[in-house]
Amino acid sequence: MADYFTPTVVDPVIPLSAMLPIERMFLAQAFSEEFVGEAAYYFSEEGASDLISLPAAEVRSALDAATPETSRLAQKLIDEQPDAILGEDDIELDMAGDLWPDVLQDIVRRSPDLQELAVTMAFTCSKMRPDGFGGLAMLITASAIRSESTHTLFDRFYKEAAANGEIRHGDS
């Protein structure tokens, strides 16, 4: 059985003052978190966590500083977990991998000190399988999240090579 990994780095470090408490709680679970002065560096050696578990009491407290207008994470929790927020059990967020880019973009939108965040991901595999290697680059600004994987880049290369008559087909 092959194991697939997605080491990930978020650059630059994010000022602690730029994040809402709920965002810090979430990002610290989605990624590894290291402090660099008054900023946090987020990364993951294996890939961002897809399942996040947050204590309800801490979420209630952290949501006091957030509004649905400034935080899509706060909006998601309020819309999808209202009973859990009021309870005592942990709140579980599945598919957190789909949410963290939005959380990072909300931070960029509010922060006067951040114009962008760059996320670099490597696709690796414990066995030498063609589908287990590559990467992804993501640029997050206040107005857009742009990303491209090496797979989509190769698709473009194949189409260009086919259009130029360098190869017979453009399918990768």
N, C-alpha and C positions, 0 to 999 in steps of 0.2 A: 504494500500500500504506500502510495506517495503522500507526503505532507506538503501542502502549499503554504507559503508565507508571503506577507506583504510588508516588509519593513517600510516605515513611513516617517518622514520628517516634516515638521511645520516650521517655516522660516519667514520672518525673523521671530525672535522671542516676543511674547505678548505682554505688555505692561499689565500688572495686576489691576491697576486702576481702570483699565479699559474693559474689564470683564465684570458682568453681573455675578453675584454669588452662585446662582443656579447654573450659569455657564461654566464657572470654575469647577463646580461639583461634577457636572457632566463630562467636561473635557478630561478631568483627572481620572475618570473611570474609562473613558474611551481610549485614552493614550497613557503613556507614562509621562509624569510631570516632574521636571527639575526646575529649581529656582535659580535665576541668574539675577542677583540683586533684587530689584522690585519688579521683576518680570518672570514669566513662566515659559519654559521651553517644552514643547510637546513633541513626542515621538513614540514610535512603537517598533519593537524588534520583530514582531510576528504579524502585525496588522492591527488596525483599530478594532476594539471590542464591538461586537454586534449586540451583545446583551448587557445592558447597564442596570444595576440595582442601586436605588437611592433610598435612604431612610426617609419615611414620610414626614417625620417631625422636622428634619433638616430641610426638606423640600419646602414645607410650609414657611419656614423662616426665610429661606433663600428667595422665595417667590415674592416676599414683601418688597424687595428692591426692583422687581421686574414688572413690566407691563406687556400685555400681548402685542401692543403696537411696536415695541422696541425689541422683542425677543420671540422668535418663532418657537423656541424651546418652551418658553412659558406658555405660549398659546397652545401648543400641542399637549402639554401636561394638563392645563385647565380644561381643554376640550375632551381629551381622551381618558383622563384619569381623575375625574373630580372626586369620586368616592375614595379612591386610594389615597389621595392627598389628605383627606380628612381622617383617614384611618391610622393605624399604628404599624401596619406591615410595610415592608419595603416596596417601593414602586419599581416595577420592572419595565424597561423600555427595550423592546426587541427591534431589530433592524436599525440600531443606532448608527450603523455605517452609512445609512442614507441621510441622517440628520446632522452629523458633525460639520459638513461643509456649510450648511445653513447657519449653524451656530457661529462658525468662524466668520461668515459674511456679516452677520449681525454685529459682531464685535468691530469689524472694519467700518461698517456704516456709522457706528456711534463714535468711533475714536478719531480725535483730531490728529493723533500721532501716527496712525497706521493708514497708509494708502493702499496697501495690498498685503496678502499673505500668499506665499508660495508653498505648495505641498508637493513633495517628491515621493513617489512610491516605487519600490522595486518588486517585481514579481519573481519569486524564486520557488524552487521545488527540491525536495530531498532526493529525487531521482531525476535523471537527465531526460526529461520529457519535453517535447517541443512546445506544448501548451503551458508549461510551468515557468517560463522565463519571459521577461520583458519589463515593462514599467509604465508609469503614468505620471504626467506632470499636470498640475492644477494651479491656476492663478485665480485668486479670489480678490475681487475688488468690491467696492460698495455697490456697484451696479451690475456685476456679472460674475458668474463662476465659469471659467473656461477650463476644459480639461481635454487631454488627448493621450491615448495610450499608444504604446509602440505598435500594437495590432492595427489601430486605425491609421497610424502613420504608414505602415507597410501596405495597407490597402490602397492608400493614396499613391504610394510609390509604384505599385503594380499597375494601377490605372494609368498613371503618367507614362510608364514604360510601354504599356500596350498601345496607348494613343500615339506614341512616337515610333511604333513598329519595332521596338527592341525585343519584345517577347510576343508570343502568339495569343496569350490570354491574360486577362487582368484579374483572375480569381486567385485569392491567397488561400 
